[in-house]
Amino acid sequence: MTQPIVQDMTEETIFTERSEDSTSAEEDYSPEKVKRSTVTKTVQNDELWKLSKRQEPSLSASTSESDIEALGTAESDIEDKVVKMFAAMGDADVESSLRIGEDAFMSAKHVNTSDVSEASLAARFSKTTMPQEPGNPAEYMAGMLTSVCDDSIHCGNPHMIGHMTAALPNFTRPLARMVTAMNQNSVKTETAKTATFLEREALAMLHRQLYKRDDDFYAREVQNAKRTLGLFTSGGTIANASALWIARNRSLGPREGFEGVCKTGFFKAMQFNGFTDAVVIGSALMHYSMNKSVDILGMGEQSLCKIPVDELFRVDLKQMEDAIIKFQADNVLIVAMVGIAGATETGSIDPLEEMAALCKKYGIHFHIDAAWGGPLIFSEKHSHKLKGIEQADTVTLDGHKQLYMPMGCGLCFMREPELCDSIKKTANYIIRNESFDLGKFTLEGSRAANSLFLHSNMCILGVKGYGALVDRSVRLVRYMADTIMEHPLFEVILQPMSNILLYRHVPAQFSDVDRTALTEDQCAHVDGMNRALQNTQKMVGTTFVSRTTIFSPHYKRNVVAMRVVIANPLTDEGNINKVLADQVALITAGFTPVDSDNHPMLTN
Ligand SMILES: Cc1ncc(COP(=O)(O)O)c(C=O)c1O
């Protein structure tokens, strides 16, 4: 019954980027050190550039026969050289230098290189001409390791708790090599024979977790060439755009005398159907990918109707229903309602069940953006927070967030697979109507076989493994919130609903006062201190949290807040303590508050 192997591997072994002593040596946080560390690092991009410096033979009026012969030889040399680069077995020096570089990257202790500014990187990568002659791969890679890898952000570092990108299982890197070696193109079976069917299997497994349809349904649909249970995309943005594309085409589909919006375009579709306007309705916290989606769908950003949220950052249902009634009375088409399961800035989860009921009542397509929070479905403790997701017409999940896949994977699921008909396209040379080709439905054409990462994670981690990771990150965020609540220099701005936390630094002079009564200048000062603290911590580079500006229902105003996102399985309580200890050390060392453009502010 139990799965001891999965259990044993869940929290510790699989995500072995490195282990780190989180109570390591004290840092020098003096303003001098911080200032010194902004000095631009000398750039070693010359390694890359020198490869282009070789002389190219050229023809001129005085070119002799021997010159032309030499040129012919040079051309065939070039041909030989580049063709060799495609041989099955590569250069051993390249293999070993990249392997060493990878190991060095994975064992680095910092999040960010403190002495490298963004301005210096812009200068480092400002060449605009391409080398003429083929170069030496080993030399290029050696230069790349210095100019690119050394100064990259270590998203998998356990002290990097500010964004949604974390460590990956340690089997992902060798698998990525295999995925690249096979270089399948999942648009069609003729270039992705097994991967197409594996992708369908992976989609069905995850669809089942979300929608829990019966066995007959999955037996019928898992490999049904006419349809698909979901769409693989490059990320949550394209998954959301795909969902709204389906919703738009569905609500303005073909009927007697009308070929449908996908043929006529939006303007004629609105005219034919007699609508005065069209909207997508959701909470004020909808991700900006919704702005992009309505823009590319021809509806315009003004068609996004953003309903205010309550004090828990969940959409206000009363205002939502009032808006629906008004739109429908005014003959405005509601293309979709968007529920959020894990808002980007707050981790809050909308009342999904109640929203599903509203959609049913008013005949609206229900889309849930679960790009972040979808994996809560794996947790016995937390899956109840997603109740209602099984009623959504479409659901977005991000593979490269809490499904622990490498960058470049989003997913859009459909409750009823027939919905994919509304966006289906065919061609004569591939994606023919009767084929299994998944490119009939995906917005993207050519794409990598990223389904292998999803399939392997689901099979190796299992439901319980994913559930353990969700439980762990929710527990750690709670630990951090509790620690902050004990500390006079900080306050929690949002009690976490999942694994995102908002808090801020409270300067000592305001720690014992009623902060709802602060003056405008005092509020600006607190905001400025938080901006400066976050910036400085980023610059020092040993630990990291992100920052946002958000409306606080408690203070009834926008506040600058530190944003913590914990999903890295390597992060533990010690790492959290270190993040806070670094902030306390910076506060103690002292710094000047900055305005929203990072200019020093006048203190009061
Ligand atoms: C809730 C939500 N939806 C959509 C997206 C967009 O995802 P991606 O960046 O993968 O395109 C994000 C990204 O953070 C998100 O948090």
The ligand as an SDF file (V2000), in Angstrom:
LIG
                    3D

 16 16  0  0  0  0  0  0  0  0999 V2000
   -0.7330   33.1600  -11.5470 C   0  0  0  0  0  0  0  0  0  0  0  0
    0.1710   33.2090  -12.7380 C   0  0  0  0  0  0  0  0  0  0  0  0
   -0.3430   33.0610  -13.9600 N   0  0  0  0  0  0  0  0  0  0  0  0
    0.4280   33.0920  -15.0630 C   0  0  0  0  0  0  0  0  0  0  0  0
    1.7750   33.2880  -14.9790 C   0  0  0  0  0  0  0  0  0  0  0  0
    2.6050   33.3500  -16.2250 C   0  0  0  0  0  0  0  0  0  0  0  0
    3.4580   32.2710  -16.3030 O   0  0  0  0  0  0  0  0  0  0  0  0
    4.7700   32.2570  -17.2210 P   0  0  0  0  0  0  0  0  0  0  0  0
    5.7110   33.2440  -16.6350 O   0  0  0  0  0  0  0  0  0  0  0  0
    5.1990   30.8460  -17.1160 O   0  0  0  0  0  0  0  0  0  0  0  0
    4.3620   32.6270  -18.6050 O   0  0  0  0  0  0  0  0  0  0  0  0
    2.3570   33.4500  -13.7210 C   0  0  0  0  0  0  0  0  0  0  0  0
    3.8080   33.6860  -13.5790 C   0  0  0  0  0  0  0  0  0  0  0  0
    4.3300   33.9770  -12.5640 O   0  0  0  0  0  0  0  0  0  0  0  0
    1.5400   33.4070  -12.5730 C   0  0  0  0  0  0  0  0  0  0  0  0
    2.0440   33.5630  -11.3410 O   0  0  0  0  0  0  0  0  0  0  0  0
  1  2  1  0
  2  3  1  0
  2 15  2  0
  3  4  2  0
  4  5  1  0
  5  6  1  0
  5 12  2  0
  6  7  1  0
  7  8  1  0
  8  9  2  0
  8 10  1  0
  8 11  1  0
 12 13  1  0
 12 15  1  0
 13 14  2  0
 15 16  1  0
M  END
$$$$
